[in-house]
Amino acid sequence: MVNESRLLGMFLRFLEINSPPRKEKAVAEAICAEIEGMGLAPLRDQAGEQVGGETDNIIVNIPGRAEGAPRLLFSAHFDTVAPTEGLRIVREGGVIRTESATILGADDKSGVAAILEGIRAVREEGVPHGPIDAVFSICEEVGLLGAKCLDYSLIRPDMGFVLDAGKPVGGVVATAPSHNLITAVVTGKPAHAGVCPEEGVDALQAAARAIARMRLGRIDPETTANMGIARGGEARNIVPARVEVQGEARSRNEGKLEEISRHIVEAFESAAAEAGASAEIKIDRSYNTYRHLPTAPVVGLALQAARDIGAPQDLFAAGGGSDANIFNARGIPTVVVGTGMEKVHTHDEHIAVSDLVKAAEFVASAIRRAAAAP
Ligand SMILES: [Zn+2]
């Protein structure tokens, strides 16, 4: 049985420790202490050094006794998108939130706590379960770096569950987009804006024309695009000679992602050419899409566990990536599961205690169902 007060105590302990990306050492120690308290031995890989952070991914291998049960992976990240220094947690009406200006950090410490409590609950029941790998990752919020640098020789799961989505709790995310990072540098020619503007080539205006021509925002139900940052120019009285624009495009359809990315490149190139400027555009793939059919074993098991906790039987589509994109690319069929966290990445971030309990129950249910599978 999931123990609510034990789960909540652990969750609050994690929240109280500041853990922005690359500065997750203290919370890693708290997580390892919980794991050791369960009589298990946490392992570390070398990911911290690779990403320039102060701590590594945490891996736990739990042997199983249920014959023929698939080996399950449960994973959540323990970095938070922003620092939580000075966090003041309040509990009102069964909801955990913050009254400070920081985020709460339920993304994704709710996932970490739910996984640990779910596993603990099943182990206490003393009934045979299958083998389990747990991975608690660093630096998810800055490009899934922990998952990308994970030492995969330390795990060998048949399927995975990443507890890193919002409402509904127990909702099963079976598909997520590919993500392109787009960087354009438009180069013109500087000139004195008052004395000889005709000698200049205005890179800022060319970039602005390019952006004005682009289809951005929601392109279709599975495709989005955004120009997020534009930086350039040197002074009010100099014709701007260099502008850098950073944007992105995402789609759960590779063809559509290719098309919107090409459209963005063409907009920069044509606007720059018309102005007599040049444009250099770089596209980096951040992560790849995945899509699991309702008939996939990982989806089947996830939906069984979802049913056990009263979660909807629909499959959800994500608009963003998670460590699951990396696990899937590494050949581990993985879905994402909602922990019930809401308004993540804002200071309104909150989570209902009852949802946190259900998320832990989802984990316990998945483990029990896997052991009962033929
Ligand atoms: Zn997250």
Boltz pocket constraint, residues with backbone or C-beta under 6 A from the ligand:
constraints:
  - pocket:
      binder: B
      contacts: [[A, 77], [A, 107], [A, 108], [A, 140], [A, 164]]
      max_distance: 6.0
